[in-house]
Amino acid sequence: MTIPPEVQAPLIAALRRAGVRECGGVLLGEHVGTNDFAVRSLTVHQPGAVAAFVRGMGGMVKAIKTYCRSKGNDFTRFNYLGEWHSHPLFSVQPSAKDHTTMRELATDRRVGANFVVLLVFRLHCQQLEGSAHTYLPDGSVHLSKLDLEGIE
Ligand SMILES: [Zn+2]
């Protein structure tokens, strides 16, 4: 899972704005190789909206549709990847509740996803830190490699 610099910039800005409050949104990505994805865009929902980031928000559905349309509705290459949110005050490992929420999303047949990704970020000493997990419809979760492109 690659996060290119042009996606990191708005992400870091959102984390700074949110301060000690959590924020999050959806990940829009590109399939760049076998089991390899790049985040091309992400939505940012301000603190307060976080608990409900997944389904209930019409704005997110619209953002996903707009993104797919802008890429010519080439869904196998450009599509919804999953969710992100911040843990400003603790480790970027997903909480038990995060795992439960994402597993529900991955196994929800109405969503119909082949997989969903959860990225958790925080700013630590002004540096972007993150973790990536992939959830499959069989209920399994897999740690994924997160490549913050351009950061040593
Ligand atoms: Zn969390």
Backbone and ligand atoms as CSV (ligand in chain L), in Angstrom:
chain,resi,resn,atom,element,x,y,z
A,1,MET,N,N,0.856,-1.193,0.000
A,1,MET,CA,C,0.000,0.000,0.000
A,1,MET,C,C,0.885,1.234,0.000
A,2,THR,N,N,0.823,1.972,-1.089
A,2,THR,CA,C,1.684,3.151,-1.222
A,2,THR,C,C,0.884,4.429,-0.995
A,3,ILE,N,N,1.470,5.344,-0.253
A,3,ILE,CA,C,0.871,6.663,-0.070
A,3,ILE,C,C,1.817,7.683,-0.691
A,4,PRO,N,N,1.514,8.148,-1.902
A,4,PRO,CA,C,2.427,9.086,-2.551
A,4,PRO,C,C,2.407,10.461,-1.863
A,5,PRO,N,N,3.454,11.247,-2.071
A,5,PRO,CA,C,3.573,12.546,-1.390
A,5,PRO,C,C,2.364,13.458,-1.593
A,6,GLU,N,N,1.748,13.429,-2.797
A,6,GLU,CA,C,0.625,14.348,-3.045
A,6,GLU,C,C,-0.615,13.962,-2.249
A,7,VAL,N,N,-0.631,12.746,-1.712
A,7,VAL,CA,C,-1.726,12.342,-0.819
A,7,VAL,C,C,-1.328,12.570,0.639
A,8,GLN,N,N,-0.029,12.435,0.911
A,8,GLN,CA,C,0.431,12.671,2.286
A,8,GLN,C,C,0.231,14.122,2.708
A,9,ALA,N,N,0.387,15.056,1.759
A,9,ALA,CA,C,0.302,16.475,2.125
A,9,ALA,C,C,-1.071,16.841,2.712
A,10,PRO,N,N,-2.187,16.532,2.005
A,10,PRO,CA,C,-3.497,16.845,2.612
A,10,PRO,C,C,-3.780,16.032,3.874
A,11,LEU,N,N,-3.208,14.837,3.926
A,11,LEU,CA,C,-3.391,13.993,5.110
A,11,LEU,C,C,-2.726,14.637,6.330
A,12,ILE,N,N,-1.488,15.073,6.143
A,12,ILE,CA,C,-0.759,15.704,7.246
A,12,ILE,C,C,-1.474,16.990,7.668
A,13,ALA,N,N,-1.964,17.757,6.679
A,13,ALA,CA,C,-2.694,19.001,6.996
A,13,ALA,C,C,-3.935,18.686,7.828
A,14,ALA,N,N,-4.653,17.612,7.465
A,14,ALA,CA,C,-5.867,17.235,8.199
A,14,ALA,C,C,-5.524,16.806,9.624
A,15,LEU,N,N,-4.432,16.065,9.775
A,15,LEU,CA,C,-4.021,15.610,11.107
A,15,LEU,C,C,-3.636,16.804,11.978
A,16,ARG,N,N,-2.967,17.769,11.376
A,16,ARG,CA,C,-2.583,18.972,12.122
A,16,ARG,C,C,-3.821,19.736,12.576
A,17,ARG,N,N,-4.780,19.910,11.638
A,17,ARG,CA,C,-6.006,20.656,11.966
A,17,ARG,C,C,-6.779,19.977,13.085
A,18,ALA,N,N,-6.820,18.662,13.045
A,18,ALA,CA,C,-7.626,17.921,14.021
A,18,ALA,C,C,-6.978,17.932,15.403
A,19,GLY,N,N,-5.672,18.121,15.455
A,19,GLY,CA,C,-4.986,18.169,16.744
A,19,GLY,C,C,-5.127,16.868,17.500
A,20,VAL,N,N,-5.672,16.947,18.715
A,20,VAL,CA,C,-5.792,15.739,19.544
A,20,VAL,C,C,-7.087,14.987,19.267
A,21,ARG,N,N,-7.903,15.503,18.346
A,21,ARG,CA,C,-9.156,14.804,18.037
A,21,ARG,C,C,-8.938,13.863,16.853
A,22,GLU,N,N,-9.716,12.790,16.811
A,22,GLU,CA,C,-9.597,11.860,15.690
A,22,GLU,C,C,-10.264,12.450,14.447
A,23,CYS,N,N,-9.731,12.106,13.280
A,23,CYS,CA,C,-10.420,12.418,12.038
A,23,CYS,C,C,-10.255,11.207,11.123
A,24,GLY,N,N,-10.972,11.201,10.027
A,24,GLY,CA,C,-10.895,10.035,9.147
A,24,GLY,C,C,-11.660,10.258,7.867
A,25,GLY,N,N,-11.704,9.222,7.055
A,25,GLY,CA,C,-12.419,9.328,5.790
A,25,GLY,C,C,-12.248,8.058,4.985
A,26,VAL,N,N,-12.508,8.168,3.686
A,26,VAL,CA,C,-12.376,6.992,2.836
A,26,VAL,C,C,-11.129,7.106,1.957
A,27,LEU,N,N,-10.649,5.935,1.538
A,27,LEU,CA,C,-9.460,5.830,0.690
A,27,LEU,C,C,-9.892,5.456,-0.717
A,28,LEU,N,N,-9.365,6.185,-1.687
A,28,LEU,CA,C,-9.658,5.903,-3.083
A,28,LEU,C,C,-8.340,5.553,-3.736
A,29,GLY,N,N,-8.316,4.405,-4.406
A,29,GLY,CA,C,-7.014,3.916,-4.820
A,29,GLY,C,C,-6.913,3.422,-6.236
A,30,GLU,N,N,-5.701,3.019,-6.556
A,30,GLU,CA,C,-5.406,2.430,-7.854
A,30,GLU,C,C,-4.704,1.094,-7.629
A,31,HIS,N,N,-5.149,0.103,-8.374
A,31,HIS,CA,C,-4.514,-1.206,-8.367
A,31,HIS,C,C,-3.281,-1.099,-9.263
A,32,VAL,N,N,-2.090,-1.145,-8.665
A,32,VAL,CA,C,-0.876,-0.908,-9.457
A,32,VAL,C,C,-0.094,-2.188,-9.724
A,33,GLY,N,N,-0.495,-3.295,-9.131
A,33,GLY,CA,C,0.194,-4.563,-9.374
A,33,GLY,C,C,-0.483,-5.640,-8.560
A,34,THR,N,N,-0.013,-6.868,-8.691
A,34,THR,CA,C,-0.603,-7.966,-7.928
A,34,THR,C,C,-0.540,-7.645,-6.442
A,35,ASN,N,N,-1.697,-7.585,-5.807
A,35,ASN,CA,C,-1.754,-7.269,-4.373
A,35,ASN,C,C,-1.036,-5.976,-4.018
A,36,ASP,N,N,-0.965,-5.064,-4.939
A,36,ASP,CA,C,-0.271,-3.809,-4.668
A,36,ASP,C,C,-1.172,-2.644,-5.081
A,37,PHE,N,N,-1.373,-1.735,-4.134
A,37,PHE,CA,C,-2.297,-0.632,-4.354
A,37,PHE,C,C,-1.647,0.679,-3.947
A,38,ALA,N,N,-2.074,1.745,-4.607
A,38,ALA,CA,C,-1.636,3.081,-4.226
A,38,ALA,C,C,-2.874,3.904,-3.888
A,39,VAL,N,N,-2.784,4.685,-2.831
A,39,VAL,CA,C,-3.871,5.600,-2.502
A,39,VAL,C,C,-3.722,6.818,-3.411
A,40,ARG,N,N,-4.759,7.111,-4.196
A,40,ARG,CA,C,-4.699,8.262,-5.106
A,40,ARG,C,C,-5.426,9.473,-4.556
A,41,SER,N,N,-6.355,9.217,-3.637
A,41,SER,CA,C,-7.142,10.320,-3.096
A,41,SER,C,C,-7.737,9.851,-1.776
A,42,LEU,N,N,-7.976,10.783,-0.892
A,42,LEU,CA,C,-8.705,10.411,0.316
A,42,LEU,C,C,-9.619,11.549,0.720
A,43,THR,N,N,-10.724,11.185,1.349
A,43,THR,CA,C,-11.625,12.217,1.847
A,43,THR,C,C,-11.273,12.461,3.314
A,44,VAL,N,N,-11.572,13.668,3.758
A,44,VAL,CA,C,-11.272,14.043,5.136
A,44,VAL,C,C,-12.558,14.493,5.804
A,45,HIS,N,N,-12.904,13.808,6.859
A,45,HIS,CA,C,-14.064,14.201,7.645
A,45,HIS,C,C,-13.580,14.699,8.979
A,46,GLN,N,N,-14.094,15.826,9.339
A,46,GLN,CA,C,-13.577,16.491,10.523
A,46,GLN,C,C,-14.023,15.786,11.798
A,47,PRO,N,N,-13.323,16.052,12.869
A,47,PRO,CA,C,-13.644,15.429,14.150
A,47,PRO,C,C,-15.121,15.591,14.486
A,48,GLY,N,N,-15.657,14.562,15.096
A,48,GLY,CA,C,-17.075,14.597,15.452
A,48,GLY,C,C,-17.855,13.682,14.547
A,49,ALA,N,N,-17.448,13.620,13.287
A,49,ALA,CA,C,-18.124,12.757,12.318
A,49,ALA,C,C,-17.498,11.364,12.328
A,50,VAL,N,N,-16.493,11.185,13.133
A,50,VAL,CA,C,-15.640,10.016,12.970
A,50,VAL,C,C,-16.323,8.691,13.260
A,51,ALA,N,N,-17.137,8.661,14.307
A,51,ALA,CA,C,-17.687,7.377,14.725
A,51,ALA,C,C,-18.439,6.697,13.602
A,52,ALA,N,N,-18.958,7.480,12.690
A,52,ALA,CA,C,-19.813,6.922,11.648
A,52,ALA,C,C,-19.144,6.890,10.294
A,53,PHE,N,N,-17.790,6.845,10.258
A,53,PHE,CA,C,-17.207,7.086,8.944
A,53,PHE,C,C,-17.613,6.122,7.866
A,54,VAL,N,N,-18.043,4.979,8.216
A,54,VAL,CA,C,-18.164,3.987,7.178
A,54,VAL,C,C,-19.369,4.196,6.264
A,55,ARG,N,N,-20.506,3.676,6.630
A,55,ARG,CA,C,-21.555,3.615,5.629
A,55,ARG,C,C,-22.505,4.793,5.600
A,56,GLY,N,N,-22.926,5.233,6.789
A,56,GLY,CA,C,-24.043,6.166,6.859
A,56,GLY,C,C,-23.884,7.463,6.098
A,57,MET,N,N,-22.682,7.775,5.625
A,57,MET,CA,C,-22.467,9.123,5.145
A,57,MET,C,C,-22.609,9.227,3.635
A,58,GLY,N,N,-23.686,9.886,3.233
A,58,GLY,CA,C,-23.958,10.046,1.813
A,58,GLY,C,C,-22.837,10.740,1.079
A,59,GLY,N,N,-22.190,11.670,1.749
A,59,GLY,CA,C,-21.102,12.420,1.122
A,59,GLY,C,C,-19.981,11.513,0.664
A,60,MET,N,N,-19.756,10.439,1.401
A,60,MET,CA,C,-18.669,9.528,1.040
A,60,MET,C,C,-19.019,8.722,-0.201
A,61,VAL,N,N,-20.266,8.285,-0.250
A,61,VAL,CA,C,-20.711,7.537,-1.429
A,61,VAL,C,C,-20.531,8.405,-2.663
A,62,LYS,N,N,-20.895,9.676,-2.512
A,62,LYS,CA,C,-20.758,10.605,-3.627
A,62,LYS,C,C,-19.285,10.775,-4.012
A,63,ALA,N,N,-18.430,10.900,-3.020
A,63,ALA,CA,C,-16.996,11.063,-3.289
A,63,ALA,C,C,-16.448,9.845,-4.036
A,64,ILE,N,N,-16.898,8.671,-3.643
A,64,ILE,CA,C,-16.436,7.442,-4.301
A,64,ILE,C,C,-16.899,7.418,-5.753
A,65,LYS,N,N,-18.183,7.761,-5.970
A,65,LYS,CA,C,-18.719,7.764,-7.337
A,65,LYS,C,C,-18.014,8.788,-8.213
A,66,THR,N,N,-17.779,9.971,-7.637
A,66,THR,CA,C,-17.111,11.029,-8.400
A,66,THR,C,C,-15.707,10.589,-8.805
A,67,TYR,N,N,-15.000,9.960,-7.861
A,67,TYR,CA,C,-13.647,9.488,-8.137
A,67,TYR,C,C,-13.668,8.447,-9.246
A,68,CYS,N,N,-14.560,7.465,-9.129
A,68,CYS,CA,C,-14.613,6.392,-10.130
A,68,CYS,C,C,-14.946,6.957,-11.507
A,69,ARG,N,N,-15.881,7.914,-11.533
A,69,ARG,CA,C,-16.263,8.508,-12.817
A,69,ARG,C,C,-15.077,9.262,-13.429
A,70,SER,N,N,-14.320,9.972,-12.570
A,70,SER,CA,C,-13.179,10.746,-13.085
A,70,SER,C,C,-12.109,9.826,-13.667
A,71,LYS,N,N,-12.146,8.553,-13.287
A,71,LYS,CA,C,-11.178,7.580,-13.816
A,71,LYS,C,C,-11.824,6.695,-14.877
A,72,GLY,N,N,-12.929,7.168,-15.444
A,72,GLY,CA,C,-13.567,6.439,-16.524
A,72,GLY,C,C,-14.286,5.175,-16.077
A,73,ASN,N,N,-14.681,5.130,-14.797
A,73,ASN,CA,C,-15.364,3.948,-14.248
A,73,ASN,C,C,-14.614,2.655,-14.560
A,74,ASP,N,N,-13.304,2.719,-14.458
A,74,ASP,CA,C,-12.439,1.550,-14.632
A,74,ASP,C,C,-12.291,0.909,-13.247
A,75,PHE,N,N,-13.362,0.220,-12.816
A,75,PHE,CA,C,-13.463,-0.183,-11.407
A,75,PHE,C,C,-12.411,-1.194,-10.974
A,76,THR,N,N,-11.922,-2.011,-11.895
A,76,THR,CA,C,-10.932,-2.998,-11.465
A,76,THR,C,C,-9.596,-2.325,-11.180
A,77,ARG,N,N,-9.389,-1.140,-11.765
A,77,ARG,CA,C,-8.127,-0.446,-11.517
A,77,ARG,C,C,-8.284,0.657,-10.468
A,78,PHE,N,N,-9.355,1.443,-10.588
A,78,PHE,CA,C,-9.562,2.566,-9.669
A,78,PHE,C,C,-10.833,2.332,-8.871
A,79,ASN,N,N,-10.690,2.274,-7.562
A,79,ASN,CA,C,-11.901,2.010,-6.782
A,79,ASN,C,C,-11.695,2.404,-5.327
A,80,TYR,N,N,-12.801,2.271,-4.597
A,80,TYR,CA,C,-12.787,2.416,-3.144
A,80,TYR,C,C,-11.843,1.364,-2.556
A,81,LEU,N,N,-10.967,1.797,-1.663
A,81,LEU,CA,C,-10.021,0.855,-1.044
A,81,LEU,C,C,-10.396,0.522,0.386
A,82,GLY,N,N,-10.937,1.508,1.081
A,82,GLY,CA,C,-11.238,1.275,2.485
A,82,GLY,C,C,-11.333,2.586,3.237
A,83,GLU,N,N,-10.890,2.538,4.482
A,83,GLU,CA,C,-11.079,3.647,5.410
A,83,GLU,C,C,-9.746,4.044,6.033
A,84,TRP,N,N,-9.695,5.286,6.451
A,84,TRP,CA,C,-8.547,5.696,7.270
A,84,TRP,C,C,-9.068,6.512,8.438
A,85,HIS,N,N,-8.331,6.509,9.517
A,85,HIS,CA,C,-8.579,7.451,10.596
A,85,HIS,C,C,-7.318,7.628,11.418
A,86,SER,N,N,-7.389,8.578,12.316
A,86,SER,CA,C,-6.197,8.907,13.094
A,86,SER,C,C,-6.330,8.412,14.527
A,87,HIS,N,N,-5.201,8.125,15.115
A,87,HIS,CA,C,-5.084,7.860,16.548
A,87,HIS,C,C,-4.090,8.895,17.070
A,88,PRO,N,N,-4.553,10.115,17.284
A,88,PRO,CA,C,-3.573,11.158,17.625
A,88,PRO,C,C,-2.827,10.904,18.930
A,89,LEU,N,N,-3.462,10.177,19.848
A,89,LEU,CA,C,-2.889,10.076,21.187
A,89,LEU,C,C,-2.358,8.699,21.535
A,90,PHE,N,N,-2.499,7.741,20.637
A,90,PHE,CA,C,-1.966,6.426,20.969
A,90,PHE,C,C,-1.471,5.734,19.710
A,91,SER,N,N,-1.054,4.484,19.873
A,91,SER,CA,C,-0.375,3.766,18.792
A,91,SER,C,C,-1.259,3.651,17.549
A,92,VAL,N,N,-0.618,3.532,16.396
A,92,VAL,CA,C,-1.366,3.441,15.140
A,92,VAL,C,C,-1.883,2.024,14.885
A,93,GLN,N,N,-1.722,1.132,15.843
A,93,GLN,CA,C,-2.335,-0.191,15.682
A,93,GLN,C,C,-3.844,-0.072,15.848
A,94,PRO,N,N,-4.610,-0.785,15.020
A,94,PRO,CA,C,-6.070,-0.712,15.147
A,94,PRO,C,C,-6.527,-1.224,16.518
A,95,SER,N,N,-7.561,-0.590,17.045
A,95,SER,CA,C,-8.136,-1.042,18.309
A,95,SER,C,C,-9.010,-2.263,18.044
A,96,ALA,N,N,-9.438,-2.922,19.130
A,96,ALA,CA,C,-10.338,-4.077,18.976
A,96,ALA,C,C,-11.607,-3.646,18.244
A,97,LYS,N,N,-12.102,-2.457,18.569
A,97,LYS,CA,C,-13.306,-1.952,17.920
A,97,LYS,C,C,-13.051,-1.672,16.430
A,98,ASP,N,N,-11.866,-1.159,16.110
A,98,ASP,CA,C,-11.510,-0.937,14.697
A,98,ASP,C,C,-11.561,-2.255,13.929
A,99,HIS,N,N,-10.967,-3.304,14.520
A,99,HIS,CA,C,-10.968,-4.612,13.846
A,99,HIS,C,C,-12.393,-5.106,13.625
A,100,THR,N,N,-13.225,-4.950,14.652
A,100,THR,CA,C,-14.618,-5.411,14.547
A,100,THR,C,C,-15.357,-4.660,13.442
A,101,THR,N,N,-15.208,-3.335,13.441
A,101,THR,CA,C,-15.899,-2.507,12.442
A,101,THR,C,C,-15.477,-2.884,11.030
A,102,MET,N,N,-14.177,-3.055,10.832
A,102,MET,CA,C,-13.675,-3.337,9.488
A,102,MET,C,C,-14.033,-4.746,9.040
A,103,ARG,N,N,-14.026,-5.686,9.998
A,103,ARG,CA,C,-14.403,-7.050,9.650
A,103,ARG,C,C,-15.872,-7.082,9.217
A,104,GLU,N,N,-16.705,-6.305,9.908
A,104,GLU,CA,C,-18.118,-6.224,9.526
A,104,GLU,C,C,-18.263,-5.676,8.109
A,105,LEU,N,N,-17.464,-4.655,7.827
A,105,LEU,CA,C,-17.524,-4.040,6.501
A,105,LEU,C,C,-17.081,-5.036,5.423
A,106,ALA,N,N,-15.994,-5.762,5.697
A,106,ALA,CA,C,-15.438,-6.697,4.709
A,106,ALA,C,C,-16.368,-7.875,4.450
A,107,THR,N,N,-17.134,-8.260,5.479
A,107,THR,CA,C,-17.973,-9.451,5.328
A,107,THR,C,C,-19.412,-9.092,4.977
A,108,ASP,N,N,-19.694,-7.782,4.848
A,108,ASP,CA,C,-21.053,-7.324,4.539
A,108,ASP,C,C,-21.314,-7.519,3.048
A,109,ARG,N,N,-22.220,-8.399,2.733
A,109,ARG,CA,C,-22.445,-8.701,1.315
A,109,ARG,C,C,-23.053,-7.529,0.562
A,110,ARG,N,N,-23.710,-6.608,1.309
A,110,ARG,CA,C,-24.254,-5.423,0.625
A,110,ARG,C,C,-23.124,-4.529,0.124
A,111,VAL,N,N,-22.006,-4.550,0.861
A,111,VAL,CA,C,-20.838,-3.778,0.405
A,111,VAL,C,C,-20.203,-4.499,-0.778
A,112,GLY,N,N,-20.111,-5.815,-0.668
A,112,GLY,CA,C,-19.654,-6.626,-1.787
A,112,GLY,C,C,-18.203,-6.421,-2.169
A,113,ALA,N,N,-17.380,-5.975,-1.209
A,113,ALA,CA,C,-15.974,-5.721,-1.522
A,113,ALA,C,C,-15.184,-7.029,-1.521
A,114,ASN,N,N,-14.140,-7.089,-2.352
A,114,ASN,CA,C,-13.222,-8.232,-2.332
A,114,ASN,C,C,-12.291,-8.153,-1.126
A,115,PHE,N,N,-12.093,-6.939,-0.657
A,115,PHE,CA,C,-11.257,-6.688,0.517
A,115,PHE,C,C,-11.502,-5.234,0.915
A,116,VAL,N,N,-11.203,-4.896,2.141
A,116,VAL,CA,C,-11.170,-3.490,2.543
A,116,VAL,C,C,-9.916,-3.261,3.371
A,117,VAL,N,N,-9.383,-2.068,3.242
A,117,VAL,CA,C,-8.139,-1.710,3.907
A,117,VAL,C,C,-8.450,-0.703,5.013
A,118,LEU,N,N,-7.759,-0.837,6.126
A,118,LEU,CA,C,-7.812,0.192,7.163
A,118,LEU,C,C,-6.413,0.761,7.349
A,119,LEU,N,N,-6.303,2.059,7.172
A,119,LEU,CA,C,-5.049,2.744,7.481
A,119,LEU,C,C,-5.279,3.601,8.722
A,120,VAL,N,N,-4.380,3.505,9.673
A,120,VAL,CA,C,-4.443,4.345,10.872
A,120,VAL,C,C,-3.174,5.195,10.900
A,121,PHE,N,N,-3.382,6.497,11.087
A,121,PHE,CA,C,-2.241,7.422,11.049
A,121,PHE,C,C,-2.150,8.248,12.319
A,122,ARG,N,N,-0.969,8.756,12.558
A,122,ARG,CA,C,-0.804,9.844,13.519
A,122,ARG,C,C,0.459,10.611,13.158
A,123,LEU,N,N,0.518,11.811,13.696
A,123,LEU,CA,C,1.732,12.600,13.569
A,123,LEU,C,C,2.503,12.416,14.857
A,124,HIS,N,N,3.732,11.946,14.721
A,124,HIS,CA,C,4.569,11.746,15.895
A,124,HIS,C,C,5.840,12.544,15.669
A,125,CYS,N,N,6.071,13.550,16.523
A,125,CYS,CA,C,7.202,14.466,16.318
A,125,CYS,C,C,7.170,15.025,14.895
A,126,GLN,N,N,5.972,15.425,14.451
A,126,GLN,CA,C,5.751,16.014,13.119
A,126,GLN,C,C,5.959,15.036,11.961
A,127,GLN,N,N,6.235,13.787,12.274
A,127,GLN,CA,C,6.402,12.790,11.217
A,127,GLN,C,C,5.129,11.955,11.090
A,128,LEU,N,N,4.799,11.647,9.857
A,128,LEU,CA,C,3.636,10.805,9.614
A,128,LEU,C,C,3.986,9.343,9.910
A,129,GLU,N,N,3.158,8.734,10.753
A,129,GLU,CA,C,3.290,7.308,11.066
A,129,GLU,C,C,2.004,6.619,10.695
A,130,GLY,N,N,2.076,5.353,10.304
A,130,GLY,CA,C,0.825,4.682,9.986
A,130,GLY,C,C,0.935,3.175,10.020
A,131,SER,N,N,-0.222,2.540,10.003
A,131,SER,CA,C,-0.287,1.086,9.879
A,131,SER,C,C,-1.329,0.755,8.822
A,132,ALA,N,N,-1.182,-0.416,8.215
A,132,ALA,CA,C,-2.126,-0.856,7.178
A,132,ALA,C,C,-2.555,-2.287,7.466
A,133,HIS,N,N,-3.862,-2.502,7.441
A,133,HIS,CA,C,-4.415,-3.851,7.597
A,133,HIS,C,C,-5.437,-4.091,6.499
A,134,THR,N,N,-5.459,-5.316,6.004
A,134,THR,CA,C,-6.402,-5.692,4.954
A,134,THR,C,C,-7.358,-6.737,5.518
A,135,TYR,N,N,-8.654,-6.515,5.290
A,135,TYR,CA,C,-9.702,-7.404,5.805
A,135,TYR,C,C,-10.379,-8.084,4.626
A,136,LEU,N,N,-10.502,-9.388,4.732
A,136,LEU,CA,C,-11.088,-10.168,3.642
A,136,LEU,C,C,-12.498,-10.627,4.006
A,137,PRO,N,N,-13.306,-10.937,2.960
A,137,PRO,CA,C,-14.689,-11.364,3.222
A,137,PRO,C,C,-14.785,-12.645,4.060
A,138,ASP,N,N,-13.713,-13.443,4.147
A,138,ASP,CA,C,-13.762,-14.649,4.990
A,138,ASP,C,C,-13.545,-14.318,6.467
A,139,GLY,N,N,-13.416,-13.018,6.780
A,139,GLY,CA,C,-13.282,-12.600,8.165
A,139,GLY,C,C,-11.843,-12.500,8.647
A,140,SER,N,N,-10.894,-12.812,7.778
A,140,SER,CA,C,-9.486,-12.752,8.197
A,140,SER,C,C,-8.932,-11.332,8.053
A,141,VAL,N,N,-7.899,-11.044,8.822
A,141,VAL,CA,C,-7.226,-9.748,8.753
A,141,VAL,C,C,-5.744,-9.984,8.542
A,142,HIS,N,N,-5.150,-9.162,7.681
A,142,HIS,CA,C,-3.750,-9.326,7.332
A,142,HIS,C,C,-3.024,-8.002,7.481
A,143,LEU,N,N,-1.882,-8.061,8.138
A,143,LEU,CA,C,-1.039,-6.881,8.236
A,143,LEU,C,C,-0.456,-6.601,6.853
A,144,SER,N,N,-0.539,-5.357,6.407
A,144,SER,CA,C,0.002,-5.003,5.098
A,144,SER,C,C,1.144,-4.015,5.287
A,145,LYS,N,N,1.993,-3.995,4.295
A,145,LYS,CA,C,3.113,-3.063,4.334
A,145,LYS,C,C,2.620,-1.691,3.901
A,146,LEU,N,N,3.016,-0.674,4.633
A,146,LEU,CA,C,2.624,0.693,4.293
A,146,LEU,C,C,3.868,1.433,3.818
A,147,ASP,N,N,3.823,1.897,2.588
A,147,ASP,CA,C,4.966,2.590,2.002
A,147,ASP,C,C,4.655,4.069,1.903
A,148,LEU,N,N,5.252,4.850,2.815
A,148,LEU,CA,C,5.071,6.306,2.794
A,148,LEU,C,C,6.131,6.853,1.846
A,149,GLU,N,N,5.764,6.950,0.589
A,149,GLU,CA,C,6.695,7.295,-0.471
A,149,GLU,C,C,7.369,8.645,-0.184
A,150,GLY,N,N,8.664,8.656,-0.317
A,150,GLY,CA,C,9.380,9.914,-0.150
A,150,GLY,C,C,9.830,10.171,1.274
A,151,ILE,N,N,9.394,9.317,2.227
A,151,ILE,CA,C,9.836,9.484,3.608
A,151,ILE,C,C,10.846,8.382,3.899
A,152,GLU,N,N,12.005,8.789,4.375
A,152,GLU,CA,C,13.064,7.803,4.664
A,152,GLU,C,C,12.756,7.063,5.957
L,1,ZN,ZN,ZN,-9.003,3.446,15.641
